[in-house]
Amino acid sequence: DFLCISLVNGFIQLRYNLGDKTVILQTFQKVHTNGNTWHSLRAGRVGNEGYLDLDGVNITQKATAGMNALDTHTDFFVGGVSPLNLVNSMATENEPTGFSGCIREILINNRELKLTVTDPKDGANVGDCDGTACGYTVCKNNGTCQVEDSGFSCSCPQQWIGNTCEQSIYCSQNRCGSQALCIPQPVLFSYICMCALGWSGKYCDNKITFFTAKFVGNSYIKYIDPHYGKRDLQHSSISLNFTTNRAEGLILWMGKAEDEDNDFLALGIANGTLKIVVNLGERISVPLIYSKYSICCGRWHVVTIAQNQTCIKVYLDEDLILFEDIDPQRKYTALNYGGICYFGGFEIGKEVNLVTAGLFQQEFIGRIKDVVLFQDSKKIQLMKAEGYNIYNGDDGN
């Protein structure tokens, strides 16, 4: 399998092979090679249907029967590959050569790659394309960069300060406590503190403990399974109790939540009913919806999801409500979730509807307790995980 974007005789080509055949898309127009013109390029695929967009002119390749997942398990290369004999012969039209030019602002599945000296894994013969200390977007929040004898300086817009305009004036003298995040509130000329897991209060200076986690929106818990390396991923299960007063919300995302091809098992509420989605590796997200009655609002429910290879069983309040074989062909049978479980949402700045590709629309508001992974004898200690904006839900208030 491979996916390659290259410049061929002045045209941009997208080539990809998902294991059966090579698809080739090429732009209608040539790119400018004068070294002064920046171009905007979008390329990718949904299943085996490809798309290529150069400066707003779009080309698509309609999907036909075939493979749906890009399975490479290799490093990601920009500008060239060393050595070039590693490049698949079908990935380029001619003998592969390294790119000569400038590249900036690379987004892979909506995540920007940091093209700095220290962030990439490796590289060679790459320089600063801007040619000055200012570079590209050195000054944050629409700040203006000026080249100085000693490097650069930033002229910051109103409401932002710092060497690179990275700090809000409303957070410059904040009183937020341990590990808390300062969230500027420009309309109120003030700020609020978002508390790390285990802290509460206006300034996040009150230490708290709990067994029941209360999610109030813009909340999340990220739990790393310490036993992941020893799990039998063909036979996974999770059980938890929850209550909510809202008809939408992501309760659980068992997976890396990084890109479309990561395995995951998800549980949430959609239109007031229970929704489970499973992906075992082929980007075929199979939604299972139980719509016989609404699970909202205010009652406690216990949900257990058991995966036996491609067979999924879902129990709600101890009753078996769903039993489905999501892939009778048994092509992928293991839930390779990376040992990561999210509860209620994702890290600050990650929108639920974007990360889940629209499977779920909002973060969870409600309470979660008694989480058990696989057949473990002990419940997960949510207090020992990572998270923000989580309150003590033990008292039910």
N, C-alpha and C positions, 0 to 999 in steps of 0.2 A: 504494500500500500504506500502511496505517496501523494502529496499535494505540493505543487511548485508554481510560483509566479516568476516569469522571466521576461526579459526584453529581447524581441526577435525582429531584426530589420526595422527597428523603430516602432513596432507594435508591441503591446502588452499581451502576453499569453498566460492563461491559467490552464494548468494540466493537473488532473488527479486520477488516481486509480484506487478503487476500493477493494480490489482483489479479483476483479473479473475482466474489466476492459478500461482503456484509457480514454478519458473525456478531454477534449481540447476546445477552449474558448479563446477568441482573439478579438481585440478591440477593432472598431472600424477606423479610428483615427490614429495617427502616429503621435508620439510624444515629442515635445520640443527638446532638442539636444544642445541648446545654446548655453546651458549651465545657469541660466538666470530665471527660468520659469519653474515654479513648483506645480506639481500635479496632485490631484486627490484621487486615490485608487481604493476601491472596495471590491473584494473578491471573496468567494467562499462557496459553500454548498449547504443545502438542506436535504439530508438523505443523500441520494445520488443526483439531485438536481442542482446544477451549478449556476453561479451568477458572476458577472464581471462588469464593473462600472468605472469608467475613466472620466473624470470631470463631469459627472452627471449623465453621461451617455451609457445606457445599460444594455447588457447582452445576457440572455439566459439560455440555458440548455435544459430542455424539459426532461423530466425523469422517465426512465424506462425500467423495466424489470431488472433487478440486479441487487448487488450488495448495497448496504445503507450506512455502514460504519467505516470511519477512517482509523485503521488499527496500525500504528507505526511504532510506538514505544522507542522513539529515537529522540535525539536532541533537536531543537529548533534552530535553523540556521538563517542568518540574514546577510545578504550581499555575496555569499560564496560558501563553499564547503571545502574543508581540508581534511583529507585529500579529495580531489575532484572525482576520483574513480569510485567514490561512494555514491555518486549521483546515479540514480536509475536511468538507464539508456532511453527509456520512454518519457522521462520527465522534461527533456529539452529537445528542440528541433535539430540542433547541431551539437558539436562538441561543447560541453559546458565550460563557461568562462565566468570569472568573477565579475560582479557589478562595479561600474565606475560611475560615481555620482554621489548624491546626497539623499539620505533617508531620515525621516523624522516622524514622530507621533504614530508609532505602530500600535494598533489595538488588536488583540486576539481574543475573540469572544467577549468583547467589551472591556477587556482588561489591558491597560497600557503597559507595554514593555519599557523598562527604564534603560535607555541607551547611554549609559554612563560608563566610566572606566571600571568601576567596581562591581556593577550589578550583573553583567553577563557572566556565564560560566567560563568562556574562553573567547579568544579573538586575536587577529593579527592585521597589521597594515591598515588601521582605521584611524582617521584623524578628525579634528574638529572642523565640520563643514562651514560653520559660521565664520570662523577665522578670527573671532574676537572673544574676549572674556564674557561677553553677554550671552552668547549661545542662543538657545531657543527656550522660551518660557522660564528663564532664570528667575525673573521677578514674578511672583505669584499675584493672583487676584487683580489682574489688569495693570500691574505696576509697569513703569517705563524704565528700561535699562540704559545706563550711560557708561561708556568705557572710560576708565580712569587709569592713571599711571600705575596704580597699585592693583588694578583688576577691574572692578565694576562697582557701580552703586545703583540703587533702585529709588525711583521717585514714586512714592505710594499714593494711591487715591485716598480720599477721605475714608475713615473708619478702619484703615489698615496701617500697621506699623511693622517694624522689624527690618533686618538687613535685606530680606527678600520679600517684604510685604506679606509675611506668612501669618501674622498675628493680628487678630481683631483688637481695636482700641478698647472694646468693652471687656476683653479678657486679659488686658495687660496687667491689671492688679487684682485678679480674681482671688477668691478665698476658697476655691474648690479644694477638697482634701485629697486623701491618698488615692492615687491612680484615677481620679475623677477626670472627666472631660469637661472643658468649659465650652458652652454653646452660646455664641453671641445672639443677642436679641435687639437688633438695631431699632426696631419700632419703639421699644421700651427704653432705649438708651441704657441697656443693662445686659445681663447674662443669666443663664441658669447652669447648674452643675448636673452632669449626668454621672451617676454613681456607678463605680465598679461593683461587681458581685461581692456581697458581704458588707456593703456600706449603704447608709441612707441618710436622710436629712437634707436640709436646704443646701448645705455645703459639703455633704457626703462625709461628715465627721462622726457619725454614729455607727458603731460596729453592730451588726445584726447576725443572727443565725436563724435558720428555718429548715423545715422538712418539706413544706409546700411552697413552690415558687409562684409568685404573682407577677404576671406580665401586664403592663399598662400601655403597650404600644411603643414602638421604637426600642423594644427590649429583645434580648436574646441571651441564650446560654449555649456555649460551645463545649461539648464534652469529648475528650479524647479517650477512647477505650484502651486501657492498659493491657488487655488480653487479646488484642486484635490479631497478633501474629500466631496465636494458638487456636483461633476460631475455625470451625468448619463452615466455610462461607456458602456451602451448598444447602445448609440447613440452619438458617438464621431466624431469629424471632425477637420481638420487642413488645413489652406490655407497659401501659401507663394509665393513670387516672387523670381526667381533666374535667373542667367545667368552664363555661363561657356564656356571655350574654350577647355575643355578636354572631352574625350569620356568615361571616367570612373570616378566614385566618389560617395561617400555616402553623400547625402544632409541632410537627416533627419533620426534619429532613436528615435522613441517614445517608451521608455521602459527602464528597469533597465540596460540592457546590462551586465548581470552578468553570467547567465548560460542558457543552452539550453531550459529550461522549462519556462522562463519568457515570459509573453505576450509582444508583440511589434508590432508596425506598422512602416515600413521603406520605405523610398523613396530615389531613387538614379538613377545613370546613368550607364548603362552597354552596351558596344559596341555602344555607341552613342545614345541609345534609353532609354526611360523612363522605370524604373523598380520599382514596388511596391510589398512589401512582407508583409503579415499579419499572425500573430500567435495569436490565441485567447486562447491558453492554453493547447493544446494537442501535442505540438511539431510538428504540421503539418504546416510547413511554406509554405503558398500558394503564389507563385510568379505570379504577373500580369504584363505582358510586352506589351508595346505599341510600335510596330516596324514599323508603316506605314511610318514614316519619322524621320530623325535624329533631335534631339533637340540641337545638338551642331552645330554651335558655335557662341557665341557673342550676340545672341538675348536674350531679356528678355522674360521669360515665367511665367505665373501664374498657379499654380497647387493647386487644392482642392481635398482632399480625405475625403469622408464621409462614416462612418461605421454605418449601421443600423442593429444591431445584427450581423448576418453573411453575410449580403448583403453589398458589397463594391462598391461605385461609385467613379470614378476618372474623374475630369474635367481638361483639359489642354487648357489654353487660352480660357476659358468659354465654350468649347465644351465637351460634354460627350463622353469620349473615351473608358471607361471601365465600365462594370456593371456586377458583378458576385456574385453569392451566393456561398461562399467558403465552406459551410457545411449545406446542406439542412436538415440534421438531427437535427440541432440546439443544439448540445451537449454543446458547449461553446458559449456564446453570448456577453460577456463583454470584453472590452479591459482594463485589469487591468495593466496599464503601470507604476504604481507607482508614477505618477506625475512628471516623468523625461523626458525631451526632449533633445537629443543631436543634434547639427547642425554641419555638416562638418567633424566630426570624434569623437574620444573619448579621454580620459585623456592620458597624455604623458606616453608612454610605452605600451599602448594598441593598437595593430595592428588591422586595420579595417577588414582585411580578416580573422583574428583569432576570433575576437569578434562576427562577423556575420556568422561564420562557412562557409565562402566562398561565401556568398550571394552577397557581394560587395568586390571589390578588393583593392580600394584605398580611401584615404581621398579626400574630395572635394576641388577643386580649382576654385574659382569664387566668386560671390557675392550673398547675400541673404538679403531680406528686406520684410517688410509688413507681418509679421507672425501673424496669428490669430488662436487661439484655440477655438474649439467648436463654439458657436455663440456669443462670447464675442464682445462687442461693441468697445473695444480698442485693438490695436496691442500690441504684446509683446515688452517690452523694453529690447532689447538684451543687451544694455549697462549695465543693472543691474544684469546680470547673471554672471556665472563663465566661464572663458575661457583663452586661451593663443594664441598668435601669430595671433591676429585679427587686421586688419587694417581698416582705414576709407575708405569706398567705395562710399561715397556720390558723389565724383567728377567724378567717372567713370574711374579713372586712375588705 
